[in-house]
Amino acid sequence: MSLEDSVTNWLQAFQGGDRQAARELWKRYFNPMVGLARLKLGTSPRRAADEEDVALSAFDSFCQGVEQGHFSRLQDRDDLWRILVVITVRKAVNLIHHEGRQKRGGDQVSETDDEVLQGLLSREPSPAIAAAMNEECLRLLDLLSDEPLRKLVLLKLEGHTNTESAALLGRTRVTVQRMLKLIQQTWQLELAR
């Protein structure tokens, strides 16, 4: 089963009330949502909340929306990502507005919510977002200690399963799973800073 099929199955199960499916979606989408929030927040001050708080709040709002039946056009991973992008960007913009109020000594927000959403909801990311995501991916790859780890990340991004990745790398599936844990730990330490 591909990641795309898994996400669609988790989504359908969650819509049917399966809380474990929501946890699987959380594991799959939390880090991309944090990255999106980080991109949107840019250099704005983070006094009361940060990009992880934005992602957490956005996912919570998404879950409440699903439970209340608010997303009638939520069918697959593409629909899911669009909804998560909208919610995450709105939460980030709200945080910027909140932190930037005059009584907090902040600046005015330069972009309107609609401009941000239009840029993020297009089929293709804007050149600025694509460049920022590319830069972040390269930075995260550079954190990995050796070439096989970097190759594994690229294989996983291409959609290969652990078994396929193991065959392509000349390793066992168990070794690939250990490598993935090491990658996850490395990146979690980096994101915790």
C-alpha positions in Angstrom: 0.0 0.0 0.0 1.4 3.4 -1.0 1.6 6.4 1.3 -1.2 8.0 -0.7 -3.5 5.0 -0.2 -2.6 5.0 3.5 -3.4 8.6 4.0 -6.7 8.2 2.2 -7.6 5.1 4.3 -6.6 6.9 7.5 -8.7 9.9 6.5 -11.8 7.7 5.8 -11.3 5.8 9.0 -11.0 9.1 11.0 -14.2 10.4 9.3 -15.8 7.2 10.5 -14.7 7.9 14.1 -11.4 6.0 14.4 -9.2 8.0 16.7 -6.1 5.9 15.9 -6.4 7.0 12.3 -6.3 10.6 13.5 -3.1 9.8 15.3 -1.6 8.4 12.1 -2.6 11.5 10.2 -1.0 13.6 13.1 2.3 11.7 12.7 2.3 12.1 9.0 1.3 15.8 8.8 2.6 17.5 12.0 6.1 18.2 10.8 5.0 19.5 7.4 2.5 21.8 9.2 5.3 23.0 11.6 7.4 23.8 8.5 4.6 25.6 6.9 3.9 27.6 10.1 7.6 28.4 10.4 7.7 29.7 6.8 4.6 31.9 7.4 5.8 33.2 10.8 9.2 34.1 9.3 11.0 36.4 11.6 8.0 37.5 13.5 8.4 37.4 17.3 7.4 34.3 19.1 6.5 35.4 22.6 3.5 33.3 23.6 3.5 30.7 20.9 5.6 29.3 18.1 5.3 27.2 14.9 4.6 24.0 16.8 1.8 25.7 18.8 0.3 26.9 15.4 0.5 23.3 14.0 -1.0 21.8 17.1 -3.9 24.3 17.2 -4.5 23.9 13.4 -4.6 20.1 13.7 -7.0 20.4 16.7 -9.2 22.7 14.7 -9.1 20.2 11.8 -10.1 17.3 14.0 -13.0 19.3 15.5 -14.1 20.2 12.0 -14.1 16.6 10.9 -16.0 15.5 14.0 -18.6 18.2 13.4 -18.9 17.3 9.7 -17.6 20.7 8.4 -15.5 19.3 5.5 -17.9 17.9 3.0 -15.4 17.8 0.2 -12.7 16.0 2.1 -12.0 12.9 0.0 -8.3 12.3 -0.3 -4.8 13.4 0.7 -4.9 16.4 -1.7 -8.1 17.7 -0.1 -6.6 17.0 3.3 -3.4 19.0 2.6 -5.4 21.9 1.2 -7.5 22.1 4.4 -4.5 21.7 6.7 -2.7 24.5 4.7 -5.6 26.9 5.0 -6.1 26.2 8.7 -2.3 26.4 9.5 -1.8 29.6 7.5 -4.8 31.3 9.2 -3.6 30.3 12.6 -0.1 31.6 11.8 -1.5 34.9 10.5 -3.7 35.2 13.6 -0.6 34.7 15.7 1.3 37.3 13.8 -1.6 39.7 14.2 -1.9 38.9 17.9 1.9 39.3 18.6 2.1 42.3 16.4 -0.5 44.5 18.0 0.6 47.9 19.0 0.2 47.2 22.7 2.8 44.5 22.2 5.1 46.9 20.3 4.8 45.0 17.0 4.8 45.9 13.4 1.9 45.7 11.0 1.5 42.6 8.9 2.5 43.1 5.3 0.3 40.5 3.6 -3.4 40.0 3.8 -4.8 36.6 4.6 -6.2 36.2 1.1 -2.9 36.8 -0.6 -1.2 34.2 1.6 -3.9 31.6 1.1 -4.1 32.2 -2.7 -0.3 31.7 -2.9 -0.4 28.5 -0.9 -3.5 26.9 -2.3 -2.4 27.0 -6.0 -1.5 23.7 -7.5 2.1 24.7 -7.6 3.9 26.4 -4.8 5.0 30.0 -5.4 8.7 30.3 -6.3 9.4 31.8 -2.9 7.8 28.9 -1.0 9.4 26.3 -3.3 12.8 27.9 -2.8 12.3 28.1 1.0 11.2 24.4 1.2 14.1 23.4 -1.0 16.5 25.2 1.3 14.9 23.6 4.4 15.1 20.1 2.8 18.8 20.7 1.9 19.5 21.9 5.4 17.9 18.9 7.0 19.7 16.5 4.6 23.0 18.2 5.6 22.3 17.3 9.2 22.5 13.6 8.4 25.8 12.0 9.3 26.4 9.8 6.2 25.4 9.3 2.5 23.3 6.2 3.0 21.0 8.2 5.4 20.6 10.9 2.8 19.9 8.4 0.1 17.3 6.8 2.2 15.5 10.1 2.7 15.5 10.6 -1.0 14.1 7.1 -1.6 11.3 7.7 0.9 10.5 11.1 -0.7 10.1 9.2 -4.0 7.5 7.0 -2.3 9.5 3.8 -1.9 8.5 1.4 0.9 11.0 0.3 3.5 11.4 -3.1 1.7 12.0 -1.4 -1.6 14.5 1.1 0.0 16.3 -1.8 1.7 16.7 -3.6 -1.7 17.9 -0.4 -3.4 20.4 0.4 -0.6 21.6 -3.2 -0.3 20.5 -3.3 3.4 17.9 -5.3 5.3 14.5 -3.9 6.1 15.3 -3.9 9.8 18.4 -1.8 9.1 16.3 0.6 7.1 13.9 1.0 10.0 16.9 1.7 12.3 18.2 4.3 9.9 14.8 5.9 9.7 14.7 6.1 13.5 18.1 7.8 13.5 16.9 10.3 10.9 13.8 11.0 12.9 15.8 11.5 16.1 18.3 13.8 14.4 15.6 16.0 12.9 13.6 16.1 16.1 16.6 17.3 18.0 17.1 20.0 15.4 13.5 21.1 15.4 13.4 21.2 19.2 16.1 24.0 19.2 
